[in-house]
Amino acid sequence: MEKGLFRKDLYYRLNVIPLDIPPLRKRRADIIPLAEHFLRDHPGGGIGNQFRFDSEAATCLKSHDWPGNARELLNVVEQILVSLEGETIQQVNLPFYISKKNRP
């Protein structure tokens, strides 16, 4: 708004109910349920597919700080589904930058 690039009327329309949602790094218990929701919501993850995270993959996801928040998590889930064989998501299926901290 300071530079005049954002319409003031749109700002005031969007600012009717301000929402303060903490980042995922402060809500680690929400990471797996949110990822599971993204799995079910994805076109390849719907009815009939029972995708799940094994314990090591879940630990990796929960230990990542998610600087991109839910959008980053959604992108990771989509990336996993593109190359996943089977229905169990393991640590090796995660992007390296997420799983590297927990690899032996």
Buried (B, 14 or more C-beta within 10 A) or exposed (E): EEEEEEEEEEEEEEEEEEEEEEEBBEEBEBBBEBBBBBBEEBEEBEEEBEBEBEEBBBBBBBBBEBEEBBEBBBEBBBEBBEEBEEEEBBBEBBEEEBBEEBEE
